[in-house]
Amino acid sequence: MAAGSAPRRKFRRRRKICAFCVDHVKEIDYKQADMLGRYINEYGRIRPRRQNGTCAKHQRALAVAVKRARHIALLPFVSE
């Protein structure tokens, strides 16, 4: 250690908690485009689980809902 420097603290990342599990969501609705829009990035792609913090079960349901919303034109396939 260099003279005069403080000891380093170890950084522990807090685990992300699935927002759908916390709210006890039974089914993710494809008609809620504003809610689904939070889970797609600026290019229109579905964000991965590690960025969303969703569990595997809800990430699969989220992907299906986003694809359904895209199909009936509630969400864009790509952004301009």
C-alpha positions in Angstrom: 0.0 0.0 0.0 1.2 3.5 -0.8 1.8 5.9 2.1 -1.2 8.0 3.0 -3.8 6.0 1.1 -6.9 4.6 2.7 -7.5 0.8 2.7 -9.6 -0.4 -0.2 -13.1 -1.7 0.5 -14.5 -4.7 -1.3 -17.4 -3.9 -3.5 -20.3 -6.2 -3.2 -23.1 -5.9 -5.7 -26.6 -6.2 -4.4 -28.6 -8.9 -6.1 -31.3 -7.6 -8.4 -34.8 -8.6 -7.4 -37.4 -9.5 -10.0 -40.0 -6.7 -10.0 -42.7 -9.1 -11.2 -42.1 -11.5 -8.3 -42.2 -8.6 -5.8 -45.5 -7.4 -7.1 -46.9 -11.0 -7.4 -47.7 -10.6 -11.1 -49.5 -13.7 -12.4 -49.5 -12.8 -16.0 -47.6 -10.2 -18.1 -50.1 -8.4 -20.4 -48.9 -7.6 -23.9 -51.4 -4.7 -24.1 -49.4 -2.6 -21.5 -47.0 -1.1 -24.0 -45.7 1.6 -21.6 -44.7 -1.1 -19.1 -43.1 -3.3 -21.8 -41.2 -0.3 -23.2 -39.1 -0.3 -20.1 -37.7 -3.7 -20.9 -36.5 -2.9 -24.5 -33.5 -0.8 -25.3 -33.2 2.2 -27.5 -32.7 0.0 -30.6 -35.9 -1.9 -29.9 -34.2 -5.1 -28.7 -35.4 -7.0 -25.6 -33.0 -6.4 -22.7 -31.3 -9.4 -21.2 -32.1 -10.8 -17.8 -28.9 -9.5 -16.3 -29.9 -5.9 -17.1 -33.5 -6.2 -16.2 -33.1 -8.1 -13.0 -36.0 -10.4 -13.8 -36.1 -14.0 -12.9 -35.9 -16.6 -15.7 -39.7 -17.4 -15.5 -40.7 -13.8 -15.9 -38.1 -13.1 -18.5 -39.6 -15.7 -20.8 -43.1 -14.4 -20.2 -41.8 -10.8 -20.9 -40.2 -11.9 -24.2 -43.5 -13.5 -25.4 -45.4 -10.3 -24.4 -43.0 -8.0 -26.2 -43.2 -10.2 -29.3 -47.0 -10.2 -29.2 -47.1 -6.4 -28.7 -44.7 -6.0 -31.7 -46.9 -8.2 -33.9 -50.0 -6.0 -33.4 -48.0 -2.8 -33.7 -48.1 -1.7 -30.0 -44.3 -1.7 -29.9 -41.8 -1.1 -32.7 -39.6 -3.8 -34.1 -36.7 -1.4 -34.5 -36.3 2.3 -33.7 -35.4 4.9 -36.2 
